Amino acid sequence: MHYGYRRVHVLLRREGHLDNVKRVYRLYRDEGLSLRLKRPKRNKAAKLRQPKKLAHAINEIWSMDFVADNLFDGRKLRMLTVVDLYTRECLAIEVGQSLKGEDVVRVLSTIVTDRGLPQTIKTDNGSEFISKAMDKWAYERSIELDFSRPGKPTDNANVESFNGRLRQECLNEHWFLSLDDARAKIEAWRRDYNESRPHSALEWATPTEFARRSRLQAAAAMSEEPESSTSERY
């Protein structure tokens, strides 16, 4: 069990169960499912961290990073994760054994075809992200590359948190028998994360639900603009 009792309560409500959150908590505790709640002590240097750049719209800021794992026989496995920081959607998890700057560009180009361009992409200083291929791709599309400070993973905390969920809920739960097997299982988890997993930061909506709601609100706001500007003239 990797979900806290509040997330479990939201999932039960979605399935039609009417138990209140207090009863769910009691059963959750009685079954010994409680997660470790003790927070790590914060270093004094945390006060000196740069303020995070927050996203306020879809495609305003994406974030990407690499995650490493192994196949069942010890062969290396590498994953590129891409997340929209506003909707919390995982836009892609590219799985391979050797991913380069050209692979990063290919994955981003595929996402952009369906979703449109981001304004900013947050990333670390890995060789794949500072490659000539990546720099050229971003420059030609007027996309800002926001690099983390060396040795400061907290500058890209959202994707680090997502990667932790990926490892805890997927990578640690499966044996990957082949590259194709890994791709299938990881993609299934990505879809479940986007479409079924309620997110506390989104008021317990799933990323897909939140994105759909945001698009509808943006469309409604645009349709009201002409009426507002007309009324202001009279």
DORO-143823 format. One line per 4 residues: number of its first residue (from 0); their letters; for each residue z, y, x of N, C-alpha, C, O. Coordinates in nm, 3 decimals. Example, Ala and Ser with C-alpha at 12.3 -4.5 7.8 and 13.67 -1.06 7.14 Angstrom:
# residues 2
0 = AS = 0.780 -0.569 1.319 0.780 -0.450 1.230 0.780 -0.330 1.320 0.846 -0.332 1.424 ~ 0.708 -0.225 1.285 0.714 -0.106 1.367 0.787 0.003 1.290 0.804 0.114 1.341 .
//
This chain:
# residues 234
0 = MHYG = 0.000 -0.119 0.085 0.000 0.000 0.000 0.000 0.124 0.089 0.089 0.143 0.172 ~ -0.102 0.210 0.071 -0.114 0.332 0.151 -0.107 0.457 0.064 -0.129 0.567 0.114 ~ -0.078 0.442 -0.065 -0.071 0.557 -0.155 0.075 0.588 -0.187 0.156 0.497 -0.203 ~ 0.108 0.717 -0.196 0.239 0.758 -0.242 0.251 0.738 -0.392 0.151 0.714 -0.460 .
4 = YRRV = 0.373 0.749 -0.444 0.394 0.718 -0.585 0.324 0.818 -0.677 0.283 0.781 -0.788 ~ 0.308 0.942 -0.634 0.239 1.039 -0.720 0.091 1.003 -0.736 0.037 1.014 -0.846 ~ 0.027 0.960 -0.628 -0.113 0.920 -0.639 -0.127 0.793 -0.723 -0.222 0.779 -0.801 ~ -0.031 0.701 -0.707 -0.031 0.580 -0.790 -0.017 0.617 -0.937 -0.083 0.559 -1.023 .
8 = HVLL = 0.069 0.715 -0.967 0.089 0.759 -1.105 -0.041 0.816 -1.163 -0.075 0.789 -1.278 ~ -0.112 0.896 -1.083 -0.239 0.953 -1.130 -0.340 0.842 -1.160 -0.409 0.847 -1.262 ~ -0.348 0.743 -1.073 -0.442 0.632 -1.095 -0.406 0.552 -1.219 -0.494 0.511 -1.293 ~ -0.276 0.530 -1.243 -0.233 0.457 -1.362 -0.267 0.535 -1.489 -0.311 0.476 -1.588 .
12 = RREG = -0.248 0.666 -1.486 -0.283 0.749 -1.603 -0.432 0.742 -1.633 -0.473 0.742 -1.749 ~ -0.512 0.736 -1.527 -0.657 0.726 -1.546 -0.696 0.595 -1.614 -0.797 0.588 -1.684 ~ -0.614 0.492 -1.593 -0.642 0.362 -1.652 -0.579 0.347 -1.790 -0.589 0.240 -1.851 ~ -0.513 0.452 -1.840 -0.459 0.449 -1.974 -0.311 0.418 -1.985 -0.258 0.414 -2.096 .
16 = HLDN = -0.242 0.396 -1.873 -0.098 0.370 -1.877 -0.023 0.501 -1.897 -0.054 0.602 -1.833 ~ 0.075 0.501 -1.986 0.145 0.623 -2.024 0.282 0.637 -1.958 0.358 0.728 -1.993 ~ 0.315 0.551 -1.862 0.444 0.561 -1.794 0.456 0.695 -1.724 0.362 0.743 -1.660 ~ 0.576 0.758 -1.736 0.593 0.886 -1.669 0.617 0.866 -1.520 0.638 0.755 -1.473 .
20 = VKRV = 0.613 0.977 -1.447 0.618 0.969 -1.302 0.753 0.917 -1.251 0.759 0.854 -1.145 ~ 0.861 0.942 -1.327 0.992 0.894 -1.285 0.999 0.742 -1.289 1.057 0.680 -1.199 ~ 0.940 0.682 -1.392 0.941 0.535 -1.401 0.854 0.474 -1.292 0.890 0.372 -1.232 ~ 0.740 0.537 -1.266 0.653 0.488 -1.159 0.726 0.495 -1.025 0.717 0.403 -0.944 .
24 = YRLY = 0.797 0.604 -1.003 0.872 0.618 -0.877 0.979 0.510 -0.864 0.997 0.453 -0.757 ~ 1.050 0.483 -0.975 1.155 0.382 -0.970 1.098 0.243 -0.937 1.154 0.171 -0.854 ~ 0.988 0.207 -1.002 0.926 0.077 -0.975 0.869 0.073 -0.833 0.879 -0.028 -0.764 ~ 0.810 0.183 -0.792 0.752 0.194 -0.658 0.861 0.174 -0.552 0.839 0.104 -0.452 .
28 = RDEG = 0.977 0.236 -0.575 1.087 0.224 -0.480 1.146 0.082 -0.483 1.177 0.025 -0.378 ~ 1.162 0.026 -0.604 1.220 -0.107 -0.618 1.135 -0.215 -0.551 1.187 -0.316 -0.503 ~ 1.002 -0.192 -0.547 0.912 -0.289 -0.485 0.902 -0.269 -0.333 0.830 -0.342 -0.265 ~ 0.974 -0.169 -0.282 0.973 -0.145 -0.138 0.843 -0.089 -0.086 0.803 -0.117 0.027 .
32 = LSLR = 0.775 -0.009 -0.169 0.644 0.044 -0.131 0.650 0.182 -0.069 0.547 0.238 -0.032 ~ 0.769 0.239 -0.058 0.782 0.377 -0.012 0.721 0.396 0.126 0.740 0.315 0.217 ~ 0.647 0.505 0.140 0.591 0.544 0.268 0.695 0.620 0.348 0.789 0.675 0.291 ~ 0.679 0.625 0.479 0.771 0.700 0.564 0.755 0.849 0.537 0.645 0.903 0.553 .
36 = LKRP = 0.863 0.915 0.497 0.856 1.054 0.458 0.904 1.149 0.568 0.882 1.270 0.558 ~ 0.968 1.096 0.673 1.021 1.181 0.777 0.907 1.250 0.852 0.817 1.184 0.904 ~ 0.912 1.381 0.856 0.807 1.457 0.923 0.841 1.474 1.072 0.958 1.488 1.106 ~ 0.741 1.473 1.159 0.768 1.495 1.301 0.818 1.637 1.326 0.779 1.729 1.255 .
40 = KRNK = 0.903 1.653 1.426 0.951 1.785 1.461 0.837 1.869 1.516 0.755 1.821 1.594 ~ 0.832 1.994 1.476 0.726 2.083 1.520 0.766 2.152 1.651 0.878 2.201 1.665 ~ 0.673 2.155 1.742 0.697 2.223 1.869 0.696 2.374 1.847 0.628 2.425 1.759 ~ 0.772 2.445 1.928 0.775 2.591 1.915 0.637 2.653 1.935 0.608 2.759 1.881 .
44 = AAKL = 0.554 2.585 2.014 0.420 2.638 2.040 0.335 2.642 1.915 0.231 2.708 1.912 ~ 0.378 2.571 1.811 0.301 2.570 1.686 0.289 2.710 1.628 0.193 2.740 1.557 ~ 0.387 2.797 1.658 0.382 2.934 1.607 0.266 3.012 1.668 0.223 3.114 1.614 ~ 0.215 2.964 1.782 0.112 3.037 1.852 -0.029 2.990 1.817 -0.127 3.040 1.872 .
48 = RQPK = -0.039 2.892 1.726 -0.171 2.842 1.691 -0.252 2.950 1.620 -0.198 3.035 1.551 ~ -0.383 2.944 1.639 -0.471 3.039 1.573 -0.475 3.010 1.423 -0.469 2.893 1.383 ~ -0.485 3.113 1.339 -0.493 3.088 1.195 -0.619 3.009 1.161 -0.727 3.031 1.217 ~ -0.603 2.915 1.068 -0.716 2.831 1.030 -0.816 2.910 0.945 -0.778 2.993 0.863 .
52 = KLAH = -0.942 2.883 0.968 -1.047 2.943 0.887 -1.063 2.859 0.762 -1.102 2.742 0.770 ~ -1.034 2.917 0.646 -1.034 2.841 0.521 -1.170 2.849 0.452 -1.240 2.949 0.462 ~ -1.204 2.742 0.382 -1.328 2.737 0.305 -1.299 2.777 0.161 -1.198 2.735 0.104 ~ -1.386 2.857 0.102 -1.369 2.903 -0.036 -1.486 2.866 -0.125 -1.491 2.905 -0.242 .
56 = AINE = -1.582 2.790 -0.072 -1.698 2.751 -0.152 -1.762 2.627 -0.091 -1.741 2.595 0.026 ~ -1.839 2.558 -0.172 -1.913 2.441 -0.125 -2.009 2.482 -0.014 -2.075 2.586 -0.024 ~ -2.017 2.403 0.091 -2.107 2.425 0.205 -2.069 2.546 0.290 -2.148 2.587 0.375 ~ -1.952 2.602 0.269 -1.911 2.714 0.354 -1.872 2.664 0.493 -1.913 2.719 0.595 .
60 = IWSM = -1.790 2.557 0.496 -1.749 2.499 0.625 -1.754 2.347 0.615 -1.694 2.286 0.527 ~ -1.827 2.286 0.706 -1.821 2.141 0.725 -1.743 2.114 0.853 -1.728 2.201 0.939 ~ -1.694 1.994 0.864 -1.623 1.953 0.985 -1.668 1.813 1.022 -1.692 1.730 0.934 ~ -1.679 1.785 1.153 -1.723 1.652 1.194 -1.651 1.609 1.321 -1.604 1.691 1.400 .
64 = DFVA = -1.644 1.477 1.337 -1.570 1.421 1.450 -1.614 1.276 1.468 -1.686 1.221 1.384 ~ -1.571 1.215 1.577 -1.600 1.074 1.603 -1.473 0.990 1.590 -1.364 1.036 1.623 ~ -1.489 0.866 1.543 -1.380 0.769 1.535 -1.429 0.642 1.605 -1.544 0.602 1.588 ~ -1.340 0.579 1.682 -1.377 0.457 1.755 -1.302 0.337 1.700 -1.187 0.348 1.657 .
68 = DNLF = -1.369 0.222 1.700 -1.306 0.096 1.659 -1.382 -0.018 1.728 -1.461 0.006 1.819 ~ -1.357 -0.142 1.684 -1.423 -0.258 1.744 -1.470 -0.356 1.636 -1.413 -0.363 1.527 ~ -1.575 -0.430 1.670 -1.613 -0.546 1.590 -1.515 -0.659 1.619 -1.432 -0.647 1.709 ~ -1.524 -0.768 1.543 -1.428 -0.878 1.557 -1.430 -0.939 1.697 -1.329 -0.994 1.742 .
72 = DGRK = -1.543 -0.929 1.766 -1.555 -0.991 1.898 -1.529 -0.894 2.013 -1.554 -0.925 2.129 ~ -1.479 -0.775 1.978 -1.442 -0.678 2.081 -1.550 -0.578 2.115 -1.523 -0.484 2.190 ~ -1.670 -0.594 2.063 -1.775 -0.496 2.090 -1.739 -0.362 2.026 -1.680 -0.357 1.918 ~ -1.774 -0.254 2.095 -1.736 -0.121 2.052 -1.809 -0.079 1.925 -1.924 -0.116 1.900 .
76 = LRML = -1.736 -0.001 1.846 -1.792 0.053 1.722 -1.759 0.201 1.720 -1.647 0.241 1.754 ~ -1.856 0.283 1.682 -1.835 0.428 1.681 -1.882 0.484 1.549 -1.985 0.442 1.495 ~ -1.807 0.581 1.495 -1.840 0.641 1.366 -1.839 0.793 1.376 -1.747 0.851 1.433 ~ -1.942 0.857 1.321 -1.947 1.001 1.305 -1.908 1.033 1.162 -1.974 0.988 1.069 .
80 = TVVD = -1.802 1.111 1.144 -1.760 1.151 1.009 -1.791 1.298 0.985 -1.770 1.382 1.073 ~ -1.842 1.328 0.866 -1.875 1.466 0.828 -1.809 1.495 0.693 -1.828 1.420 0.597 ~ -1.732 1.604 0.686 -1.654 1.636 0.566 -1.678 1.782 0.527 -1.684 1.870 0.613 ~ -1.692 1.808 0.396 -1.695 1.944 0.344 -1.550 1.987 0.322 -1.478 1.924 0.244 .
84 = LYTR = -1.506 2.093 0.389 -1.366 2.131 0.386 -1.322 2.191 0.253 -1.202 2.196 0.226 ~ -1.415 2.236 0.170 -1.377 2.292 0.040 -1.357 2.182 -0.063 -1.254 2.179 -0.131 ~ -1.453 2.094 -0.077 -1.444 1.989 -0.178 -1.373 1.864 -0.128 -1.338 1.777 -0.208 ~ -1.352 1.853 0.003 -1.294 1.735 0.068 -1.387 1.613 0.059 -1.344 1.501 0.087 .
88 = ECLA = -1.512 1.633 0.019 -1.606 1.520 0.014 -1.640 1.472 0.154 -1.659 1.553 0.246 ~ -1.647 1.342 0.171 -1.701 1.286 0.294 -1.852 1.277 0.276 -1.901 1.197 0.197 ~ -1.926 1.359 0.349 -2.070 1.368 0.331 -2.144 1.254 0.399 -2.254 1.218 0.358 ~ -2.084 1.197 0.503 -2.148 1.085 0.572 -2.049 1.021 0.669 -1.962 1.088 0.724 .
92 = IEVG = -2.065 0.890 0.688 -2.000 0.820 0.799 -2.111 0.737 0.864 -2.149 0.632 0.813 ~ -2.160 0.785 0.976 -2.266 0.716 1.050 -2.202 0.616 1.145 -2.119 0.652 1.228 ~ -2.241 0.489 1.132 -2.180 0.381 1.210 -2.281 0.329 1.313 -2.395 0.298 1.278 ~ -2.240 0.320 1.437 -2.326 0.267 1.541 -2.242 0.224 1.660 -2.120 0.233 1.658 .
96 = QSLK = -2.309 0.178 1.763 -2.237 0.139 1.884 -2.253 0.243 1.995 -2.173 0.250 2.087 ~ -2.358 0.324 1.984 -2.380 0.432 2.079 -2.448 0.546 2.006 -2.567 0.540 1.976 ~ -2.372 0.651 1.976 -2.424 0.765 1.902 -2.435 0.885 1.997 -2.341 0.915 2.071 ~ -2.551 0.952 1.994 -2.577 1.064 2.084 -2.601 1.192 2.004 -2.596 1.193 1.881 .
100 = GEDV = -2.628 1.299 2.076 -2.653 1.427 2.010 -2.769 1.420 1.913 -2.766 1.483 1.807 ~ -2.873 1.343 1.948 -2.988 1.328 1.859 -2.949 1.257 1.729 -3.005 1.287 1.623 ~ -2.854 1.165 1.737 -2.806 1.096 1.617 -2.728 1.192 1.528 -2.739 1.185 1.405 ~ -2.649 1.280 1.587 -2.576 1.380 1.510 -2.674 1.469 1.434 -2.655 1.495 1.315 .
104 = VRVL = -2.777 1.514 1.501 -2.880 1.599 1.439 -2.949 1.524 1.324 -2.973 1.581 1.218 ~ -2.980 1.399 1.347 -3.047 1.319 1.243 -2.959 1.306 1.118 -3.008 1.320 1.006 ~ -2.830 1.278 1.137 -2.739 1.264 1.023 -2.725 1.395 0.948 -2.732 1.397 0.825 ~ -2.707 1.506 1.020 -2.694 1.637 0.956 -2.820 1.675 0.880 -2.812 1.732 0.771 .
108 = STIV = -2.936 1.645 0.938 -3.063 1.677 0.871 -3.077 1.601 0.740 -3.128 1.653 0.642 ~ -3.031 1.477 0.739 -3.035 1.396 0.617 -2.945 1.454 0.510 -2.983 1.462 0.393 ~ -2.823 1.496 0.549 -2.731 1.556 0.452 -2.788 1.685 0.395 -2.784 1.708 0.274 ~ -2.843 1.768 0.482 -2.895 1.899 0.442 -3.009 1.885 0.342 -3.024 1.970 0.254 .
112 = TDRG = -3.088 1.780 0.354 -3.200 1.759 0.262 -3.155 1.756 0.118 -3.223 1.810 0.031 ~ -3.041 1.693 0.091 -2.991 1.681 -0.047 -2.891 1.789 -0.083 -2.878 1.824 -0.200 ~ -2.821 1.842 0.015 -2.706 1.927 -0.016 -2.726 2.074 0.018 -2.657 2.159 -0.038 ~ -2.815 2.105 0.107 -2.831 2.242 0.153 -2.757 2.265 0.283 -2.685 2.177 0.330 .
116 = LPQT = -2.775 2.382 0.342 -2.719 2.413 0.473 -2.575 2.462 0.464 -2.539 2.533 0.370 ~ -2.493 2.425 0.561 -2.359 2.484 0.570 -2.366 2.617 0.644 -2.462 2.643 0.717 ~ -2.265 2.701 0.625 -2.258 2.826 0.703 -2.198 2.799 0.842 -2.243 2.855 0.942 ~ -2.097 2.712 0.845 -2.024 2.683 0.969 -1.998 2.534 0.979 -1.974 2.467 0.878 .
120 = IKTD = -2.001 2.481 1.101 -1.960 2.344 1.126 -1.852 2.346 1.233 -1.875 2.392 1.344 ~ -1.734 2.294 1.198 -1.623 2.286 1.293 -1.631 2.153 1.367 -1.658 2.049 1.306 ~ -1.609 2.155 1.496 -1.617 2.034 1.576 -1.541 2.053 1.707 -1.499 2.164 1.741 ~ -1.523 1.944 1.780 -1.459 1.956 1.911 -1.567 1.979 2.018 -1.682 2.007 1.986 .
124 = NGSE = -1.529 1.965 2.143 -1.621 1.994 2.252 -1.684 1.868 2.311 -1.721 1.866 2.428 ~ -1.697 1.763 2.230 -1.759 1.640 2.277 -1.903 1.663 2.320 -1.971 1.754 2.272 ~ -1.949 1.579 2.412 -2.083 1.597 2.468 -2.191 1.591 2.362 -2.294 1.656 2.376 ~ -2.170 1.513 2.256 -2.271 1.501 2.150 -2.283 1.632 2.071 -2.389 1.665 2.019 .
128 = FISK = -2.172 1.706 2.061 -2.170 1.827 1.981 -2.215 1.951 2.058 -2.256 2.051 1.998 ~ -2.207 1.945 2.191 -2.252 2.060 2.270 -2.387 2.033 2.335 -2.429 2.104 2.425 ~ -2.455 1.929 2.288 -2.584 1.892 2.344 -2.691 1.996 2.311 -2.674 2.077 2.220 ~ -2.800 1.992 2.385 -2.911 2.084 2.360 -2.973 2.059 2.223 -3.015 2.153 2.155 .
132 = AMDK = -2.979 1.932 2.182 -3.037 1.898 2.052 -2.956 1.960 1.939 -3.012 2.015 1.844 ~ -2.824 1.952 1.951 -2.737 2.007 1.847 -2.743 2.160 1.847 -2.747 2.221 1.740 ~ -2.742 2.220 1.964 -2.746 2.365 1.974 -2.876 2.420 1.917 -2.874 2.521 1.846 ~ -2.988 2.355 1.946 -3.119 2.398 1.895 -3.124 2.387 1.743 -3.172 2.477 1.674 .
136 = WAYE = -3.074 2.274 1.691 -3.077 2.250 1.547 -2.997 2.358 1.473 -3.044 2.412 1.373 ~ -2.878 2.389 1.522 -2.793 2.488 1.457 -2.852 2.628 1.469 -2.849 2.705 1.373 ~ -2.906 2.662 1.587 -2.962 2.795 1.610 -3.080 2.821 1.518 -3.091 2.930 1.460 ~ -3.167 2.724 1.503 -3.287 2.740 1.419 -3.253 2.758 1.272 -3.335 2.808 1.196 .
140 = RSIE = -3.133 2.717 1.231 -3.092 2.726 1.091 -2.981 2.829 1.069 -2.924 2.838 0.960 ~ -2.951 2.905 1.173 -2.848 3.011 1.167 -2.712 2.956 1.123 -2.641 3.019 1.045 ~ -2.678 2.839 1.174 -2.550 2.776 1.145 -2.454 2.802 1.261 -2.488 2.777 1.376 ~ -2.335 2.851 1.230 -2.233 2.876 1.333 -2.165 2.744 1.371 -2.123 2.668 1.284 .
144 = LDFS = -2.155 2.717 1.500 -2.079 2.602 1.549 -1.943 2.654 1.596 -1.934 2.731 1.692 ~ -1.838 2.611 1.529 -1.702 2.657 1.558 -1.630 2.547 1.636 -1.583 2.450 1.578 ~ -1.622 2.563 1.768 -1.565 2.459 1.854 -1.413 2.476 1.866 -1.362 2.587 1.877 ~ -1.343 2.363 1.863 -1.199 2.363 1.884 -1.167 2.403 2.027 -1.249 2.385 2.117 .
148 = RPGK = -1.049 2.456 2.047 -1.003 2.482 2.182 -0.976 2.350 2.253 -0.925 2.257 2.190 ~ -1.007 2.339 2.379 -0.984 2.213 2.451 -0.839 2.166 2.440 -0.746 2.243 2.462 ~ -0.822 2.040 2.404 -0.688 1.983 2.391 -0.612 2.027 2.269 -0.491 2.008 2.262 ~ -0.681 2.086 2.169 -0.615 2.135 2.048 -0.679 2.070 1.924 -0.754 2.136 1.853 .
152 = PTDN = -0.650 1.942 1.897 -0.707 1.876 1.779 -0.663 1.940 1.648 -0.728 1.922 1.545 ~ -0.551 2.015 1.651 -0.506 2.081 1.529 -0.603 2.191 1.484 -0.597 2.233 1.368 ~ -0.691 2.236 1.572 -0.792 2.335 1.531 -0.892 2.274 1.433 -0.960 2.347 1.361 ~ -0.899 2.142 1.430 -0.990 2.073 1.339 -0.909 1.971 1.258 -0.946 1.854 1.247 .
156 = ANVE = -0.797 2.018 1.203 -0.697 1.930 1.144 -0.748 1.855 1.021 -0.706 1.741 0.998 ~ -0.836 1.915 0.942 -0.879 1.850 0.818 -0.955 1.722 0.844 -0.929 1.620 0.780 ~ -1.049 1.726 0.938 -1.123 1.604 0.967 -1.036 1.503 1.040 -1.055 1.383 1.025 ~ -0.939 1.550 1.119 -0.843 1.459 1.183 -0.762 1.385 1.077 -0.737 1.265 1.090 .
160 = SFNG = -0.721 1.456 0.972 -0.648 1.394 0.863 -0.736 1.292 0.791 -0.691 1.182 0.759 ~ -0.861 1.330 0.765 -0.953 1.236 0.701 -0.972 1.111 0.785 -0.971 0.999 0.733 ~ -0.988 1.129 0.915 -1.006 1.014 1.003 -0.885 0.921 1.000 -0.899 0.800 1.012 ~ -0.766 0.980 0.984 -0.646 0.899 0.972 -0.649 0.813 0.847 -0.608 0.697 0.851 .
164 = RLRQ = -0.698 0.870 0.736 -0.712 0.793 0.612 -0.815 0.682 0.629 -0.795 0.569 0.584 ~ -0.925 0.715 0.695 -1.029 0.615 0.720 -0.973 0.497 0.799 -0.999 0.382 0.767 ~ -0.897 0.527 0.901 -0.841 0.419 0.983 -0.738 0.339 0.905 -0.739 0.215 0.907 ~ -0.649 0.408 0.837 -0.540 0.340 0.766 -0.590 0.256 0.650 -0.545 0.143 0.631 .
168 = ECLN = -0.683 0.310 0.570 -0.723 0.247 0.446 -0.845 0.157 0.459 -0.873 0.077 0.370 ~ -0.919 0.171 0.568 -1.042 0.092 0.583 -1.046 0.014 0.714 -1.051 -0.109 0.712 ~ -1.044 0.084 0.826 -1.062 0.017 0.955 -0.952 -0.085 0.984 -0.979 -0.192 1.037 ~ -0.827 -0.051 0.948 -0.717 -0.143 0.973 -0.711 -0.257 0.871 -0.637 -0.354 0.891 .
172 = EHWF = -0.788 -0.246 0.764 -0.783 -0.345 0.658 -0.894 -0.449 0.666 -0.892 -0.548 0.593 ~ -0.992 -0.429 0.753 -1.110 -0.517 0.756 -1.138 -0.571 0.895 -1.110 -0.507 0.996 ~ -1.194 -0.691 0.896 -1.261 -0.744 1.014 -1.409 -0.715 0.997 -1.466 -0.743 0.891 ~ -1.471 -0.661 1.099 -1.614 -0.631 1.093 -1.688 -0.737 1.173 -1.676 -0.744 1.295 .
176 = LSLD = -1.767 -0.819 1.104 -1.833 -0.933 1.167 -1.962 -0.894 1.238 -2.008 -0.965 1.327 ~ -2.019 -0.782 1.198 -2.143 -0.735 1.258 -2.156 -0.587 1.231 -2.076 -0.530 1.156 ~ -2.255 -0.524 1.291 -2.279 -0.382 1.267 -2.315 -0.358 1.120 -2.267 -0.262 1.060 ~ -2.399 -0.444 1.064 -2.436 -0.430 0.923 -2.316 -0.449 0.832 -2.301 -0.379 0.732 .
180 = DARA = -2.229 -0.544 0.866 -2.108 -0.567 0.787 -2.018 -0.445 0.792 -1.962 -0.405 0.689 ~ -2.004 -0.385 0.908 -1.922 -0.264 0.922 -1.981 -0.149 0.840 -1.907 -0.077 0.772 ~ -2.111 -0.133 0.846 -2.175 -0.025 0.770 -2.154 -0.042 0.620 -2.127 0.056 0.550 ~ -2.166 -0.164 0.571 -2.151 -0.189 0.428 -2.008 -0.162 0.382 -1.987 -0.098 0.279 .
184 = KIEA = -1.909 -0.211 0.457 -1.769 -0.195 0.417 -1.724 -0.050 0.429 -1.650 -0.001 0.343 ~ -1.768 0.019 0.532 -1.727 0.159 0.551 -1.794 0.249 0.447 -1.731 0.342 0.398 ~ -1.920 0.222 0.414 -1.987 0.300 0.310 -1.923 0.278 0.174 -1.912 0.372 0.095 ~ -1.880 0.154 0.145 -1.811 0.126 0.019 -1.681 0.205 0.011 -1.646 0.260 -0.093 .
188 = WRRD = -1.608 0.212 0.124 -1.485 0.289 0.126 -1.515 0.438 0.108 -1.442 0.507 0.037 ~ -1.620 0.488 0.172 -1.656 0.630 0.159 -1.683 0.667 0.013 -1.638 0.771 -0.035 ~ -1.756 0.582 -0.056 -1.786 0.608 -0.198 -1.659 0.606 -0.281 -1.641 0.690 -0.370 ~ -1.570 0.511 -0.253 -1.445 0.504 -0.326 -1.360 0.628 -0.299 -1.298 0.682 -0.390 .
192 = YNES = -1.358 0.673 -0.173 -1.283 0.792 -0.137 -1.334 0.914 -0.214 -1.254 0.994 -0.265 ~ -1.464 0.929 -0.224 -1.523 1.044 -0.292 -1.509 1.036 -0.443 -1.482 1.137 -0.508 ~ -1.527 0.918 -0.500 -1.544 0.904 -0.644 -1.421 0.854 -0.718 -1.410 0.876 -0.839 ~ -1.328 0.788 -0.649 -1.215 0.726 -0.720 -1.078 0.771 -0.671 -0.981 0.763 -0.746 .
196 = RPHS = -1.069 0.816 -0.549 -0.938 0.846 -0.490 -0.894 0.988 -0.525 -0.956 1.083 -0.476 ~ -0.789 1.007 -0.607 -0.742 1.143 -0.638 -0.683 1.209 -0.515 -0.618 1.144 -0.433 ~ -0.707 1.339 -0.503 -0.666 1.413 -0.384 -0.564 1.518 -0.424 -0.590 1.601 -0.511 ~ -0.447 1.516 -0.360 -0.339 1.608 -0.397 -0.379 1.754 -0.380 -0.339 1.839 -0.460 .
200 = ALEW = -0.458 1.786 -0.277 -0.499 1.924 -0.252 -0.599 1.975 -0.356 -0.625 2.095 -0.364 ~ -0.655 1.884 -0.436 -0.753 1.920 -0.539 -0.693 1.905 -0.678 -0.765 1.883 -0.775 ~ -0.560 1.918 -0.688 -0.488 1.902 -0.814 -0.516 1.764 -0.874 -0.533 1.749 -0.995 ~ -0.519 1.664 -0.787 -0.535 1.523 -0.821 -0.672 1.489 -0.881 -0.687 1.386 -0.946 .
204 = ATPT = -0.769 1.575 -0.859 -0.907 1.538 -0.891 -0.964 1.463 -0.771 -0.913 1.475 -0.659 ~ -1.068 1.385 -0.794 -1.138 1.324 -0.682 -1.230 1.430 -0.620 -1.264 1.527 -0.688 ~ -1.272 1.414 -0.494 -1.365 1.511 -0.435 -1.492 1.529 -0.518 -1.541 1.641 -0.532 ~ -1.546 1.420 -0.572 -1.668 1.430 -0.653 -1.643 1.511 -0.779 -1.725 1.594 -0.816 .
208 = EFAR = -1.529 1.486 -0.846 -1.496 1.562 -0.967 -1.477 1.710 -0.935 -1.526 1.796 -1.008 ~ -1.408 1.739 -0.827 -1.383 1.877 -0.789 -1.514 1.948 -0.756 -1.533 2.064 -0.794 ~ -1.604 1.880 -0.685 -1.733 1.941 -0.650 -1.815 1.970 -0.776 -1.877 2.075 -0.787 ~ -1.814 1.875 -0.870 -1.888 1.894 -0.995 -1.832 2.014 -1.072 -1.908 2.096 -1.125 .
212 = RSRL = -1.701 2.023 -1.079 -1.636 2.133 -1.150 -1.668 2.266 -1.082 -1.692 2.366 -1.150 ~ -1.668 2.268 -0.950 -1.695 2.392 -0.876 -1.838 2.439 -0.899 -1.863 2.559 -0.912 ~ -1.931 2.345 -0.903 -2.071 2.383 -0.927 -2.088 2.441 -1.068 -2.162 2.538 -1.087 ~ -2.021 2.382 -1.166 -2.030 2.433 -1.303 -1.970 2.572 -1.312 -2.026 2.659 -1.379 .
216 = QAAA = -1.858 2.595 -1.246 -1.795 2.727 -1.248 -1.883 2.831 -1.180 -1.893 2.944 -1.227 ~ -1.946 2.792 -1.068 -2.034 2.885 -0.997 -2.155 2.919 -1.083 -2.198 3.035 -1.086 ~ -2.211 2.819 -1.152 -2.327 2.842 -1.238 -2.290 2.933 -1.355 -2.367 3.021 -1.393 ~ -2.171 2.911 -1.412 -2.126 2.995 -1.523 -2.104 3.139 -1.478 -2.138 3.233 -1.550 .
220 = AMSE = -2.049 3.156 -1.359 -2.026 3.291 -1.307 -2.158 3.364 -1.284 -2.168 3.483 -1.311 ~ -2.258 3.293 -1.234 -2.388 3.355 -1.211 -2.455 3.394 -1.342 -2.521 3.497 -1.350 ~ -2.438 3.312 -1.446 -2.501 3.343 -1.574 -2.436 3.462 -1.642 -2.499 3.527 -1.725 ~ -2.311 3.492 -1.608 -2.242 3.605 -1.669 -2.268 3.736 -1.597 -2.243 3.842 -1.654 .
224 = EPES = -2.317 3.732 -1.475 -2.336 3.854 -1.396 -2.429 3.956 -1.461 -2.395 4.074 -1.465 ~ -2.546 3.916 -1.513 -2.634 4.016 -1.575 -2.568 4.088 -1.692 -2.586 4.208 -1.708 ~ -2.490 4.014 -1.777 -2.423 4.075 -1.890 -2.321 4.178 -1.844 -2.309 4.286 -1.903 ~ -2.248 4.144 -1.737 -2.147 4.237 -1.686 -2.210 4.364 -1.632 -2.162 4.474 -1.658 .
228 = STSE = -2.319 4.348 -1.556 -2.384 4.466 -1.498 -2.448 4.552 -1.607 -2.453 4.674 -1.593 ~ -2.497 4.488 -1.716 -2.557 4.564 -1.826 -2.452 4.646 -1.898 -2.473 4.763 -1.928 ~ -2.336 4.582 -1.926 -2.231 4.652 -1.998 -2.176 4.768 -1.918 -2.132 4.867 -1.976 ~ -2.178 4.758 -1.786 -2.123 4.866 -1.704 -2.212 4.990 -1.708 -2.164 5.101 -1.683 .
232 = RY = -2.339 4.972 -1.740 -2.429 5.088 -1.743 -2.412 5.171 -1.870 -2.453 5.287 -1.875 ~ -2.350 5.112 -1.972 -2.339 5.184 -2.100 -2.199 5.240 -2.119 -2.171 5.303 -2.220 .
//
